[in-house]
């Protein structure tokens, strides 16, 4: 959930990064405030409307520029801090997403990127550690694949798209965009696969800045995908392989079971919170835990990401768990495949 105050701050960050303007925001905004705020200030940012909305019997119906969907916020949700979004399916309003703010803000950031004079695009998440070091995460939802980041020192935002692994940068001057160069290496064309010999990894090869392989976890005969990425020009994977070895050695059966239990608990609790149920059903929790399996392990510098799959309960989702060196969960997100 994103509070209205935070929503306003993110909109101001996007505007400042786009055209160096601090928006004039009315003190009194009618509910739903997020929709009416964007409608009130959009002419300060764009020549053509970003949002078009109208009052209907169900509540508010609106569309966002460059998005074909027609969204609804129900009348009974108007006073919610961050009301859910609905779409009309066969004449019935069906939940589209549990909060509206993250959809509106990331769509706004995407539209600003398309219209910006000063912007930069980067393929892949190989610079993710540098992004976290230089930017502050200001808009996210664990179940949505897009996030917005604000630069810590100058007017610039980044929009990360986990679905296609792209990062979009926007700033209000070419000078600021140029400042990003140290953290964004030149794009390297994909090279042919080069065989990589390793006693630790199976079917391993290098392509571009990435080492692709397969591996077995302790107590598990199933192979998981392994992806190691480097930012050094020499394509030296020794640090990443040593880190991987340390992780695998500490990744006991008990540790794997503990992580799957934590992930199942967090996902199930979040699902029940959306339905206003206080107590999580233990049967649902157990079923999800049994259905979860680790499918991929990604190491980018010192960052560790686990990709999990749930073939029966969440068949079309990529569950990504960010972990630290002690194999403790730092963040959890779910993106559609």
C-alpha positions in Angstrom: 0.0 0.0 0.0 1.2 3.5 -0.8 -0.2 6.4 1.3 -1.6 9.5 -0.3 1.4 11.6 1.0 3.9 9.1 -0.5 1.8 9.1 -3.7 2.1 12.9 -3.9 5.9 12.7 -3.3 6.4 10.2 -6.1 4.4 12.3 -8.5 6.5 15.4 -7.5 9.7 13.3 -8.1 8.6 12.3 -11.5 7.6 15.8 -12.4 10.9 17.3 -11.2 12.9 14.7 -13.0 10.9 15.3 -16.2 10.7 19.1 -16.5 12.3 20.5 -13.3 8.8 21.7 -12.1 7.5 21.5 -8.6 3.8 20.8 -9.0 1.1 23.1 -7.4 -1.1 20.7 -5.5 -4.5 21.8 -4.1 -4.8 21.2 -0.3 -8.3 19.7 -0.7 -8.6 16.8 -3.1 -11.8 14.8 -3.4 -11.8 11.0 -3.1 -10.5 8.9 -4.7 -7.6 11.3 -4.1 -5.0 9.6 -6.3 -7.2 9.9 -9.4 -8.2 13.4 -8.8 -4.7 14.5 -7.9 -3.4 13.3 -11.3 -6.3 14.8 -13.1 -5.7 18.2 -11.4 -2.0 18.4 -12.1 -1.6 16.7 -15.4 -1.8 19.9 -17.4 1.2 21.1 -15.5 3.2 18.2 -17.0 1.7 17.2 -20.3 0.1 18.9 -23.3 -2.3 16.0 -23.7 -4.1 14.3 -20.8 -2.5 11.3 -19.2 -5.7 10.2 -17.3 -9.3 10.5 -18.4 -11.9 9.7 -15.9 -15.7 9.9 -15.3 -18.1 9.2 -12.5 -20.3 6.1 -13.2 -22.8 4.2 -11.1 -20.1 1.8 -9.8 -17.7 4.6 -8.8 -15.0 6.1 -11.0 -14.1 4.7 -14.4 -10.8 5.8 -15.9 -8.1 5.1 -18.6 -4.4 5.8 -18.6 -2.5 7.0 -21.7 -0.9 4.2 -23.7 -2.7 1.5 -21.6 -5.7 0.0 -23.4 -7.4 -1.2 -20.1 -10.4 0.6 -18.6 -10.1 0.7 -14.8 -12.6 1.2 -12.1 -12.4 2.2 -8.4 -15.6 1.2 -6.6 -17.6 3.8 -4.7 -17.3 1.9 -1.5 -13.5 2.1 -1.7 -13.3 5.9 -2.3 -12.1 6.5 1.3 -9.4 3.9 1.3 -5.9 5.1 1.4 -4.9 3.0 -1.6 -8.1 1.5 -3.1 -8.0 -1.6 -5.3 -8.4 -1.5 -9.1 -11.1 -3.4 -11.0 -11.8 -4.1 -14.7 -15.0 -5.0 -16.3 -15.1 -8.7 -17.5 -18.3 -9.9 -19.1 -20.3 -7.2 -17.4 -18.9 -7.9 -13.9 -16.3 -5.9 -12.1 -13.3 -8.1 -11.4 -10.3 -7.3 -9.2 -7.3 -6.3 -11.4 -4.8 -5.4 -8.7 -5.0 -5.1 -4.9 -3.8 -1.4 -4.9 -4.3 1.3 -7.5 -1.3 3.6 -6.7 1.5 1.4 -7.9 -0.3 0.9 -11.3 -1.0 4.6 -11.7 2.5 5.7 -10.7 4.4 3.2 -12.8 2.2 3.9 -15.8 2.9 7.6 -15.3 6.6 7.0 -15.1 6.5 5.0 -18.3 4.5 7.7 -20.1 7.0 10.4 -18.9 9.9 8.2 -20.1 8.4 8.0 -23.6 7.9 11.8 -23.8 11.2 12.8 -22.1 14.1 14.5 -24.0 16.7 13.3 -21.6 16.5 9.6 -20.9 18.5 6.3 -21.0 17.6 2.7 -21.2 19.5 -0.3 -20.0 18.9 -4.0 -20.7 19.3 -6.5 -17.9 19.7 -6.2 -14.1 23.5 -6.4 -14.1 23.7 -2.9 -12.6 21.2 -3.6 -9.9 23.7 -3.3 -7.1 24.8 0.1 -8.5 21.1 1.1 -8.8 20.5 0.3 -5.1 23.6 2.2 -4.1 22.7 5.4 -6.0 18.9 5.4 -6.0 16.2 5.1 -3.3 13.2 2.8 -3.9 10.1 5.0 -3.7 7.3 3.0 -5.2 6.9 -0.8 -5.1 4.5 -3.6 -4.4 5.8 -7.1 -3.8 3.3 -8.6 -6.3 4.0 -6.1 -9.1 6.9 -6.3 -11.6 7.6 -2.5 -12.0 9.3 -0.3 -9.4 10.2 3.4 -9.3 13.5 4.7 -7.8 14.7 8.2 -7.1 18.3 9.3 -7.4 19.8 10.3 -4.0 21.7 13.4 -5.2 20.0 14.9 -8.3 16.6 15.0 -10.1 16.4 11.6 -11.8 14.1 8.6 -11.5 14.5 5.0 -12.7 11.7 2.7 -13.7 12.6 -1.0 -13.4 10.5 -3.6 -15.3 11.1 -7.0 -13.8 9.0 -8.7 -16.5 11.4 -7.8 -19.4 14.4 -6.9 -17.2 14.8 -3.4 -18.4 15.7 -0.1 -16.5 14.5 3.3 -17.8 16.2 6.5 -16.5 14.7 10.0 -16.9 16.2 13.3 -15.9 15.6 17.0 -16.7 19.0 17.6 -18.3 21.5 15.9 -20.5 24.1 16.7 -17.8 22.3 14.6 -15.3 21.9 11.7 -17.7 25.6 11.9 -18.4 26.3 11.5 -14.6 24.7 8.0 -14.9 27.4 6.8 -17.2 29.8 5.4 -14.5 27.1 3.0 -13.3 25.8 2.0 -16.7 28.4 0.1 -18.8 28.1 0.2 -22.6 25.8 -2.5 -23.9 27.6 -5.6 -25.0 26.3 -7.6 -27.9 25.6 -11.2 -27.0 28.5 -13.4 -27.8 28.5 -17.0 -28.8 28.4 -19.5 -26.1 31.8 -20.3 -24.7 32.3 -23.5 -22.8 33.2 -23.0 -19.2 34.9 -25.9 -17.3 33.9 -26.3 -13.6 33.8 -29.1 -11.1 31.1 -27.3 -9.3 28.7 -26.4 -12.1 27.0 -28.6 -14.8 26.6 -27.7 -18.5 28.2 -24.3 -17.8 29.0 -21.7 -20.5 29.7 -18.0 -20.8 27.6 -15.6 -22.9 28.2 -11.9 -22.7 28.7 -11.0 -19.1 26.8 -14.0 -17.8 27.8 -17.5 -16.8 24.9 -19.9 -17.3 24.9 -23.3 -15.7 22.9 -25.9 -13.8 23.5 -27.3 -10.3 22.1 -29.5 -7.6 21.1 -28.4 -4.2 21.8 -30.5 -1.1 19.3 -33.4 -0.8 17.7 -32.6 -4.1 18.4 -34.5 -7.4 16.6 -32.0 -9.5 18.8 -29.5 -11.4 18.2 -25.8 -10.9 19.4 -23.0 -13.2 22.3 -20.9 -12.2 23.1 -17.4 -13.5 26.2 -15.5 -12.4 26.7 -12.0 -13.8 29.8 -9.8 -13.6 30.4 -6.1 -14.2 34.2 -6.3 -14.7 35.5 -6.0 -18.2 37.8 -9.0 -17.8 34.8 -11.4 -17.4 36.4 -12.9 -14.4 33.8 -15.0 -12.5 36.1 -16.2 -9.7 34.5 -14.0 -7.0 31.0 -15.1 -8.1 31.9 -18.8 -8.2 33.4 -18.6 -4.7 30.3 -16.8 -3.5 28.2 -19.5 -5.2 30.2 -22.2 -3.5 29.8 -20.6 -0.1 26.0 -20.4 -0.7 25.6 -24.0 -1.9 27.7 -25.3 1.1 25.4 -23.4 3.5 22.2 -24.3 1.7 21.3 -27.3 3.8 18.0 -29.2 3.5 16.9 -27.5 6.7 17.8 -24.1 5.4 15.9 -24.7 2.1 12.8 -25.9 4.1 13.0 -22.8 6.3 13.1 -20.5 3.3 10.2 -22.2 1.6 8.2 -22.0 4.8 8.9 -18.3 5.1 7.9 -17.6 1.5 4.7 -19.6 1.8 3.8 -17.8 5.0 4.4 -14.3 3.6 2.5 -15.0 0.4 -0.4 -16.6 2.2 -0.6 -13.9 4.8 -0.7 -11.2 2.1 -3.5 -13.1 0.3 -5.6 -13.3 3.5 -4.9 -9.7 4.4 -6.4 -8.6 1.0 -9.6 -10.4 2.0 -9.7 -8.9 5.5 -9.3 -12.4 7.1 -7.2 -12.1 10.2 -6.2 -15.7 10.6 -4.3 -17.5 7.8 -5.7 -21.0 6.9 -3.0 -23.6 7.9 -4.2 -25.9 5.1 -3.6 -23.3 2.4 -0.2 -22.5 3.9 0.9 -26.2 3.9 -0.4 -26.7 0.3 1.6 -23.7 -1.0 4.8 -24.8 0.8 4.5 -28.2 -0.7 4.0 -26.7 -4.2 7.0 -24.3 -4.0 10.3 -25.3 -5.5 13.6 -23.5 -6.1 14.1 -23.2 -9.9 16.9 -20.7 -10.4 19.7 -19.0 -8.4 21.1 -15.7 -9.6 24.3 -14.0 -8.3 25.1 -10.4 -9.5 28.2 -9.2 -7.7 27.2 -9.6 -4.0 23.5 -9.9 -4.6 21.7 -13.2 -4.3 18.3 -13.9 -5.9 16.3 -17.1 -5.7 13.6 -17.8 -8.3 10.8 -20.1 -7.1 8.0 -21.7 -9.0 4.6 -23.0 -7.8 3.2 -25.2 -10.6 -0.2 -25.8 -9.1 -1.2 -22.8 -7.0 0.7 -19.9 -8.7 1.4 -21.5 -12.2 1.9 -18.2 -14.1 4.1 -16.5 -11.5 7.8 -15.9 -11.0 8.5 -15.7 -7.3 11.8 -13.8 -6.6 13.4 -13.8 -3.2 16.3 -11.5 -2.5 18.7 -12.8 0.1 21.8 -11.8 2.0 25.0 -13.8 2.6 23.5 -15.4 5.7 20.6 -16.7 3.5 18.1 -14.4 5.3 15.2 -13.0 3.2 15.6 -9.3 2.4 12.7 -8.9 -0.1 10.1 -10.9 -1.9 8.3 -10.1 -5.1 5.9 -12.0 -7.4 5.7 -11.2 -11.1 3.6 -12.7 -13.9 5.5 -14.9 -16.3 
